[in-house]
């Protein structure tokens, strides 16, 4: 009789709130555990979807015929696990955490195991949390920028006001001392590397790229006719003593080696500058996520040690969002002028409105405030990732927006494929090698996912590795 009563009450609950739960007083487990388990299963398989509002603890307790303490205990456990989130003055909602089973089943046969986009947790690297940009300062900057009068013949070096603002910003944040004539506004760091390659490289020139390293950099340089030469790295970054002979240029990420995370120490930085001078070579320094360091203050940019042999590349892609499309290149004046000439015949331009918006953000101090907020936010996400992954080995977790999760050789592809089948997108470290991989694992980004999504995705990774 008690079981029948419970089922009638659960039916009433579903009619009122569309919650597929049944609590039974003689089932052998606490009612709060039963309720939590059934809600968890319903959210995981898509019967209760992300963003849906749950009934209040009082209403659900009344409908189920249980004490409010039962429902409160179940909700508190689901809050702690990241399944639920509260909205001030609005109630309890399902967090954006799990893929819906129905969407998983509706994949096309030729999808290769990749689930539908809705409900996917994307833990691939390179994406910042752009949701944080919806602030009054951000909206004000774009509103003011859009009111600026268009320029008939824009300066290919970039807006003078932005270049002046960047001079102060780079001096203050990265120790880069340079006059405005050394600054060229680009569409991003990769855009700057492409302009540099198109200007200084001849077909067949040998160019060094860190191994493992940034695949887009290899692609850009190869597309400009260069012979790309892998250059080994260790836990500290580029191994200068192992640089091959005959390099015209070397591309490096000294502040946070991509993807393993090493920070190039001062003696190696000095050795690299000395190497460039001896060989009359250039160093392309990509400072792609130097704003986000969680252990110590970042070293000043490599550029400061050898400004005549270093081309400094930066971007707003990680600090703001990739869609902003504003970056910078700092080099000796005659090289900047040569790149401007290349830009002329390539028809390359940086849009005026984003330039003006970035200038306003810098001059008003809003960019610095945003970076400070995001440093704290990403540090919180980094802790969530490390805690959830447990004892799995991590590399490069002291800076940036990603970590490398070390895995045994031969297991990575299986983990990536099985995770994708369950709605979690991962990226293999092997893809960052031009040759035979020396370290195996995942490059796991934590910039573009919510904390509940991170915990859910990392929990899946941990389970798959244990299998």
C-alpha positions as CSV (number, residue, x, y, z in Angstrom):
1,X,0.0,0.0,0.0
2,X,2.8,2.4,0.8
3,X,4.5,1.7,-2.5
4,X,1.2,2.4,-4.4
5,X,0.8,5.7,-2.5
6,X,4.3,6.7,-3.4
7,X,3.7,6.0,-7.1
8,X,0.4,8.0,-7.1
9,X,2.2,11.0,-5.5
10,X,5.0,10.7,-8.1
11,X,2.5,10.7,-10.9
12,X,1.0,13.9,-9.5
13,X,4.5,15.3,-9.5
14,X,5.1,14.5,-13.1
15,X,1.8,16.1,-14.1
16,X,2.6,19.3,-12.2
17,X,6.3,19.6,-12.7
18,X,7.2,17.0,-15.4
19,X,9.8,15.4,-13.1
20,X,10.2,11.6,-13.7
21,X,10.8,10.6,-10.0
22,X,9.3,7.9,-7.8
23,X,10.2,7.6,-4.1
24,X,9.4,4.4,-2.2
25,X,9.5,4.3,1.6
26,X,10.4,0.6,1.8
27,X,13.0,0.5,-1.0
28,X,16.0,0.1,1.4
29,X,17.7,3.4,0.7
30,X,17.0,6.9,2.1
31,X,14.4,8.9,0.4
32,X,16.8,11.8,-0.3
33,X,19.3,9.4,-1.9
34,X,16.5,7.9,-4.1
35,X,15.4,11.4,-5.2
36,X,18.9,12.6,-5.9
37,X,19.7,9.5,-7.9
38,X,16.6,9.7,-10.1
39,X,17.0,13.4,-10.7
40,X,20.7,12.8,-11.6
41,X,19.8,10.1,-14.1
42,X,17.0,12.2,-15.6
43,X,19.4,15.1,-16.1
44,X,22.1,12.9,-17.5
45,X,20.0,11.2,-20.1
46,X,18.0,14.3,-21.2
47,X,14.6,13.7,-19.7
48,X,15.2,16.9,-17.7
49,X,17.1,19.4,-19.7
50,X,19.7,22.1,-19.0
51,X,18.0,25.4,-18.1
52,X,14.8,23.9,-16.8
53,X,13.5,25.2,-13.5
54,X,12.9,22.7,-10.8
55,X,10.0,23.1,-8.2
56,X,10.8,24.6,-4.9
57,X,11.8,22.2,-2.1
58,X,8.5,22.9,-0.4
59,X,6.3,22.3,-3.5
60,X,8.1,19.1,-4.4
61,X,8.0,17.8,-0.9
62,X,4.3,18.4,-0.7
63,X,3.7,16.7,-4.0
64,X,5.8,13.6,-3.1
65,X,4.3,13.4,0.4
66,X,7.8,13.6,2.1
67,X,9.4,16.1,4.5
68,X,11.0,19.2,3.0
69,X,14.3,18.0,4.6
70,X,14.3,15.1,2.1
71,X,14.1,17.3,-0.9
72,X,16.5,19.9,0.5
73,X,19.1,17.2,1.1
74,X,18.8,15.9,-2.4
75,X,19.0,19.4,-3.9
76,X,22.1,20.2,-1.8
77,X,23.9,17.1,-3.0
78,X,23.1,17.9,-6.6
79,X,24.3,21.5,-6.1
80,X,27.6,20.2,-4.6
81,X,28.1,17.9,-7.6
82,X,27.4,20.8,-10.1
83,X,24.1,19.4,-11.5
84,X,22.0,22.4,-10.2
85,X,22.5,26.1,-10.1
86,X,20.7,28.8,-8.2
87,X,19.6,32.1,-9.7
88,X,19.1,34.9,-7.2
89,X,15.4,35.5,-6.5
90,X,14.4,33.1,-9.3
91,X,14.8,29.5,-8.0
92,X,16.7,26.3,-8.8
93,X,17.7,25.4,-12.3
94,X,19.4,22.5,-14.1
95,X,22.9,23.5,-15.0
96,X,24.2,23.3,-18.5
97,X,26.1,20.1,-17.8
98,X,25.1,17.0,-19.7
99,X,24.2,16.0,-23.3
100,X,20.6,14.9,-23.9
101,X,20.3,11.2,-24.8
102,X,17.8,12.0,-27.5
103,X,20.2,14.2,-29.3
104,X,22.9,11.5,-29.0
105,X,20.6,9.0,-30.6
106,X,19.7,11.2,-33.5
107,X,23.2,11.4,-34.9
108,X,23.7,10.7,-38.5
109,X,25.3,7.4,-39.3
110,X,28.2,9.2,-41.0
111,X,29.0,11.5,-38.1
112,X,32.0,9.6,-37.0
113,X,30.8,9.4,-33.5
114,X,30.5,13.2,-33.0
115,X,27.3,14.1,-31.2
116,X,24.9,16.8,-32.2
117,X,26.1,20.3,-31.2
118,X,23.3,20.9,-28.7
119,X,24.4,19.6,-25.3
120,X,28.0,19.1,-26.2
121,X,30.7,19.9,-23.7
122,X,33.7,21.2,-25.6
123,X,37.0,20.8,-23.7
124,X,39.2,21.5,-26.7
125,X,41.8,24.3,-26.1
126,X,42.0,27.9,-27.4
127,X,38.6,29.3,-26.3
128,X,38.2,31.9,-23.6
129,X,35.0,32.6,-21.6
130,X,33.4,35.2,-23.8
131,X,30.2,35.3,-21.7
132,X,32.1,37.5,-19.2
133,X,32.2,40.3,-21.7
134,X,28.6,41.3,-21.3
135,X,29.5,44.2,-19.0
136,X,28.6,47.9,-19.1
137,X,32.3,48.7,-19.9
138,X,32.2,46.3,-22.9
139,X,29.0,47.7,-24.3
140,X,30.1,51.3,-23.7
141,X,33.3,50.7,-25.6
142,X,31.5,49.3,-28.6
143,X,28.8,51.9,-28.6
144,X,31.4,54.7,-28.6
145,X,33.5,53.0,-31.2
146,X,30.6,52.6,-33.6
147,X,30.0,56.4,-33.4
148,X,33.5,57.1,-34.8
149,X,33.6,58.6,-38.3
150,X,34.9,56.2,-41.0
151,X,38.3,56.9,-42.5
152,X,38.7,57.0,-46.3
153,X,42.3,55.7,-46.2
154,X,43.0,54.0,-42.9
155,X,46.6,53.7,-41.7
156,X,47.8,50.2,-42.4
157,X,49.8,50.4,-39.2
158,X,46.6,50.7,-37.3
159,X,44.8,53.6,-35.7
160,X,47.3,56.0,-34.1
161,X,45.3,56.2,-30.9
162,X,45.3,52.4,-30.5
163,X,49.0,52.2,-31.2
164,X,49.7,54.8,-28.6
165,X,47.5,53.0,-26.1
166,X,49.2,49.7,-26.8
167,X,52.6,51.2,-26.2
168,X,51.5,52.0,-22.6
169,X,49.7,48.7,-22.2
170,X,52.6,46.6,-23.3
171,X,55.1,48.6,-21.2
172,X,53.0,48.2,-18.1
173,X,51.9,44.6,-18.5
174,X,54.7,42.9,-20.4
175,X,57.8,45.1,-19.9
176,X,57.9,45.9,-23.7
177,X,59.4,49.4,-24.2
178,X,58.9,50.6,-27.7
179,X,57.8,53.8,-29.6
180,X,54.6,53.7,-31.7
181,X,56.6,53.4,-34.9
182,X,57.5,49.8,-33.8
183,X,53.8,48.8,-33.4
184,X,51.6,47.4,-36.1
185,X,48.0,46.5,-35.4
186,X,47.0,43.1,-36.8
187,X,44.0,40.9,-36.8
188,X,45.6,38.5,-34.2
189,X,48.9,36.7,-33.5
190,X,48.5,34.2,-36.3
191,X,47.7,37.1,-38.7
192,X,50.9,38.8,-37.5
193,X,52.9,35.7,-38.1
194,X,51.5,35.3,-41.6
195,X,52.4,38.9,-42.4
196,X,55.9,38.4,-41.1
197,X,56.4,35.2,-43.0
198,X,55.1,36.8,-46.2
199,X,57.6,39.6,-45.8
200,X,60.9,38.0,-44.7
201,X,60.8,34.4,-46.0
202,X,61.8,33.0,-49.3
203,X,60.6,29.6,-50.6
204,X,62.6,26.9,-49.0
205,X,63.9,29.0,-46.0
206,X,64.2,26.8,-42.9
207,X,62.0,27.9,-40.0
208,X,62.1,26.4,-36.5
209,X,58.9,25.6,-34.7
210,X,58.7,24.1,-31.2
211,X,58.0,20.3,-31.0
212,X,55.4,19.8,-29.8
213,X,54.0,23.2,-30.8
214,X,51.2,25.2,-32.3
215,X,49.9,23.5,-35.4
216,X,48.5,26.7,-36.9
217,X,52.0,28.3,-36.8
218,X,53.4,25.3,-38.7
219,X,50.6,25.6,-41.3
220,X,51.0,29.4,-41.7
221,X,54.8,29.1,-42.3
222,X,54.5,26.1,-44.6
223,X,51.9,28.0,-46.7
224,X,54.4,30.8,-47.2
225,X,56.9,28.3,-48.7
226,X,59.0,27.7,-45.6
227,X,60.6,24.4,-44.7
228,X,59.3,23.8,-41.2
229,X,61.9,22.2,-38.8
230,X,60.8,20.8,-35.5
231,X,62.8,22.1,-32.5
232,X,62.6,20.1,-29.3
233,X,61.3,21.4,-26.0
234,X,61.6,20.2,-22.4
235,X,59.8,21.1,-19.2
236,X,61.3,24.6,-19.4
237,X,60.5,25.3,-23.0
238,X,62.6,25.6,-26.1
239,X,66.0,23.8,-25.9
240,X,68.2,26.5,-27.4
241,X,71.3,24.3,-27.4
242,X,69.5,21.9,-29.7
243,X,68.4,24.5,-32.4
244,X,69.3,23.2,-35.9
245,X,71.7,25.0,-38.2
246,X,70.6,27.3,-40.9
247,X,67.3,28.6,-39.5
248,X,66.0,31.9,-40.9
249,X,63.4,32.3,-38.2
250,X,62.3,30.4,-35.0
251,X,58.8,30.6,-33.7
252,X,58.5,30.2,-29.9
253,X,56.1,30.7,-27.0
254,X,58.5,31.5,-24.1
255,X,56.0,32.8,-21.5
256,X,53.9,29.6,-21.6
257,X,55.1,27.0,-24.0
258,X,52.3,25.7,-26.1
259,X,51.2,23.1,-25.3
260,X,53.3,21.6,-22.5
261,X,53.4,24.8,-20.4
262,X,57.1,25.5,-19.8
263,X,58.3,29.0,-18.9
264,X,61.6,29.8,-20.7
265,X,64.2,30.7,-18.0
266,X,66.3,33.8,-18.2
267,X,69.6,32.0,-19.2
268,X,67.9,30.3,-22.1
269,X,66.3,33.6,-23.2
270,X,69.7,35.2,-23.2
271,X,71.1,32.2,-25.1
272,X,68.3,32.5,-27.7
273,X,69.0,36.2,-28.3
274,X,72.7,35.4,-28.7
275,X,71.9,32.7,-31.1
276,X,69.7,35.0,-33.2
277,X,72.5,37.6,-33.4
278,X,75.1,35.1,-34.4
279,X,73.0,33.6,-37.1
280,X,71.3,36.9,-38.2
281,X,68.0,35.2,-37.6
282,X,64.6,36.4,-36.3
283,X,62.7,35.2,-33.3
284,X,58.9,35.3,-33.6
285,X,57.7,35.5,-29.9
286,X,54.0,34.5,-29.6
287,X,52.8,35.9,-26.2
288,X,49.4,34.3,-26.7
289,X,48.1,34.0,-23.1
290,X,50.6,35.7,-20.9
291,X,47.9,37.5,-18.9
292,X,46.9,34.4,-17.1
293,X,49.5,33.0,-14.7
294,X,48.5,31.5,-11.3
295,X,51.8,30.6,-9.6
296,X,54.2,33.6,-10.0
297,X,54.3,36.9,-11.9
298,X,55.1,36.3,-15.5
299,X,58.6,37.1,-16.8
300,X,58.8,40.2,-19.0
301,X,58.5,39.5,-22.7
302,X,61.6,38.1,-24.5
303,X,61.4,41.1,-26.8
304,X,63.0,43.3,-24.2
305,X,66.3,41.3,-24.3
306,X,66.7,41.7,-28.1
307,X,64.3,44.1,-29.8
308,X,66.2,44.1,-33.1
309,X,66.1,40.4,-33.5
310,X,62.7,39.7,-32.0
311,X,59.2,40.2,-33.4
312,X,56.7,40.3,-30.6
313,X,53.2,38.9,-31.4
314,X,50.1,39.5,-29.2
315,X,46.4,39.3,-29.4
316,X,43.1,40.1,-27.6
317,X,41.8,36.7,-28.5
318,X,42.5,35.1,-25.1
319,X,41.9,38.2,-22.9
320,X,38.7,39.2,-24.7
321,X,37.4,36.9,-27.5
322,X,38.7,35.6,-30.8
323,X,35.9,37.5,-32.6
324,X,37.3,40.9,-31.6
325,X,39.9,40.4,-34.3
326,X,42.6,42.7,-32.9
327,X,46.2,41.9,-32.3
328,X,49.6,43.5,-32.5
329,X,53.1,43.0,-33.9
330,X,56.2,44.9,-32.4
331,X,59.4,44.9,-34.4
332,X,62.2,47.2,-35.5
333,X,60.9,50.2,-37.6
334,X,62.3,49.1,-41.0
335,X,60.7,45.7,-40.6
336,X,57.4,47.2,-39.7
337,X,57.6,49.4,-42.8
338,X,58.3,46.3,-44.9
339,X,55.3,44.5,-43.4
340,X,53.1,47.5,-44.2
341,X,54.2,47.1,-47.8
342,X,53.3,43.4,-47.7
343,X,49.9,44.3,-46.2
344,X,49.2,46.7,-49.0
345,X,49.5,44.2,-51.7
346,X,47.8,41.5,-49.7
347,X,44.8,43.8,-49.0
348,X,45.0,42.9,-45.4
349,X,43.1,45.2,-43.0
350,X,42.1,45.4,-39.3
351,X,38.6,46.6,-38.9
352,X,38.3,50.1,-37.5
353,X,35.5,49.7,-35.0
354,X,37.2,46.9,-33.0
355,X,40.4,48.9,-33.0
356,X,38.6,51.8,-31.5
357,X,36.8,49.7,-29.0
358,X,40.0,48.1,-27.8
359,X,41.6,51.6,-27.5
360,X,38.7,52.7,-25.3
361,X,39.0,49.6,-23.1
362,X,42.7,50.1,-22.6
363,X,42.6,53.9,-22.0
364,X,39.8,53.6,-19.4
365,X,41.5,50.8,-17.5
366,X,38.6,48.4,-18.4
367,X,40.9,45.9,-20.1
368,X,43.1,45.6,-17.0
369,X,40.1,45.2,-14.7
370,X,38.6,42.5,-17.0
371,X,41.9,40.6,-17.1
372,X,42.1,40.6,-13.3
373,X,38.5,39.3,-13.0
374,X,39.2,36.6,-15.6
375,X,42.5,35.6,-14.0
376,X,40.5,34.8,-10.8
377,X,37.8,33.0,-12.8
378,X,40.2,30.8,-14.8
379,X,42.1,30.0,-11.6
380,X,38.8,28.7,-10.1
381,X,38.2,26.6,-13.2
382,X,41.8,25.3,-13.1
383,X,41.3,24.1,-9.6
384,X,38.0,22.4,-10.6
385,X,39.8,20.5,-13.4
386,X,42.7,19.4,-11.2
387,X,40.4,18.3,-8.4
388,X,38.1,16.3,-10.7
389,X,40.9,14.6,-12.7
390,X,42.3,13.4,-9.4
391,X,45.7,11.7,-9.7
392,X,46.1,11.9,-13.4
393,X,49.4,13.6,-14.3
394,X,49.0,17.3,-15.4
395,X,51.5,19.5,-17.3
396,X,51.3,23.3,-17.8
397,X,48.7,23.8,-15.2
398,X,50.3,27.0,-13.7
399,X,49.2,29.3,-16.5
400,X,47.0,29.8,-19.5
401,X,43.6,28.3,-20.4
402,X,44.5,24.7,-20.8
403,X,46.3,21.7,-19.2
404,X,47.9,18.7,-20.7
405,X,46.6,15.4,-19.2
406,X,49.3,12.7,-19.5
407,X,48.0,9.3,-20.6
408,X,49.7,6.0,-21.5
409,X,50.7,5.6,-25.1
410,X,48.0,3.8,-27.1
411,X,45.1,5.0,-25.0
412,X,44.5,8.5,-26.2
413,X,42.5,7.8,-29.4
414,X,40.2,5.5,-27.5
415,X,39.5,8.0,-24.8
416,X,38.9,10.8,-27.3
417,X,36.5,8.6,-29.4
418,X,34.5,7.3,-26.4
419,X,34.2,10.8,-24.9
420,X,32.9,12.2,-28.2
421,X,30.3,9.4,-28.2
422,X,29.1,10.7,-24.8
423,X,29.1,14.4,-25.8
424,X,32.5,15.6,-24.6
425,X,34.9,16.9,-27.2
426,X,38.6,16.4,-26.4
427,X,41.9,17.1,-28.3
428,X,44.9,14.8,-28.5
429,X,48.4,16.0,-27.6
430,X,49.7,13.9,-30.5
431,X,48.2,16.4,-33.0
432,X,50.7,19.0,-31.7
433,X,53.7,17.0,-32.9
434,X,55.1,17.2,-36.5
435,X,57.0,14.0,-35.9
436,X,56.8,11.0,-33.5
437,X,55.1,12.1,-30.2
438,X,57.3,12.1,-27.1
439,X,54.5,12.7,-24.6
440,X,51.0,11.3,-24.9
441,X,47.8,12.7,-23.5
442,X,45.0,15.3,-23.9
443,X,45.2,19.1,-24.3
444,X,42.2,20.0,-22.2
445,X,40.9,23.6,-22.4
446,X,39.0,25.1,-19.5
447,X,38.3,28.6,-20.8
448,X,35.1,28.0,-22.8
449,X,33.1,25.7,-20.5
450,X,31.2,26.3,-17.3
451,X,32.5,24.9,-14.0
452,X,29.7,22.2,-13.9
453,X,30.6,21.3,-17.5
454,X,34.3,21.0,-16.6
455,X,33.5,18.8,-13.7
456,X,31.2,16.6,-15.8
457,X,33.6,16.3,-18.7
458,X,36.7,15.7,-16.5
459,X,34.8,13.1,-14.5
460,X,34.1,11.3,-17.8
461,X,37.8,11.5,-18.7
462,X,38.8,10.0,-15.4
463,X,36.3,7.1,-15.8
464,X,37.4,6.4,-19.3
465,X,41.1,6.3,-18.3
466,X,40.4,4.0,-15.4
467,X,38.7,1.5,-17.8
